[in-house]
């Protein structure tokens, strides 16, 4: 029956998404440590995980479409939920809810990683500006006593 096939696909998506979360956490840690070799390695693993999830999503969409046509329902998991009976409804609800939680976690991790990368880029740009002489290391308006040592007023 197609509903069991959908449940199997969703379970596999759930497992692969959990693994992607582990990969993203490792990626975040490697960015924090500035481990470029580790980042290169984890990007390959991340791409493989995403490719696997994309394949599962394609399978899920095909099964969902077939199942929704058979049940005369909307071609969504929510539409199918309205038309199926227990215990499948319960099982599908649990898996869909857990998968939604995991996808939200992926989204939050990605936002955090994007912010870390943006910060690292700003940090790099600032260092490059200092090296090029485009950034003042001392601001005359600053009232920092340590700064007076370098401003000629000491």
Secondary structure as GFF3:
##gff-version 3
##sequence-region A 1 154
A	DSSP	alpha_helix	2	33	.	.	.	ID=ss1
A	DSSP	alpha_helix	36	71	.	.	.	ID=ss2
A	DSSP	alpha_helix	77	83	.	.	.	ID=ss3
A	DSSP	alpha_helix	88	132	.	.	.	ID=ss4
A	DSSP	alpha_helix	145	148	.	.	.	ID=ss5
###
